[in-house]
Amino acid sequence: MDLAELTKPTSTSLPRTIARVWLGLTLAGAGVSHLTVAREEFQAQVPGWFPVDEDVTVLASGVVEIVVGGSLVALSRWKVAVGLVAAAFFVVIFPGNVAQWLEHKDGFGLDTDAKRFGRLFFQPVLVALALWSTGAWSATRRALDDGGRSDG
């Protein structure tokens, strides 16, 4: 694996740049709402089995969202690495979405099991958007391909 592929400057297209900046601003905005107006709503997404206080979890994840979102916008040189971090973040918080459905917790208008279940299908879209808009998908494939070289 050639990890240098993940830190090389890469070209991008206008649609990818727009998607990356939109995703970054959306994440940062969600993070700010974690810390302010939507703390209780986000607490509904913390699984009952998670061993950390719900409010602490919401505050910490809000800070992470602000940092990742801001990085998507401001660190275009590192967009591939940040895209991988953003995709990983969306994977890590997915159990919270599943728990909200399984534990029948209301939040953000998700007041039925059908709505909470439907939301689960949106998380893979966010993962794909983070990987596509930053070029992380292509860079990871190149890194794994390693140019066809075999080091031993």
Summary of the structure (lengths in Angstrom):
residues: 152
radius of gyration: 17.2
end to end distance: 12.3
largest distance: 55.8
contacts: 451
relative contact order: 0.19
helix: 75%
strand: 0%
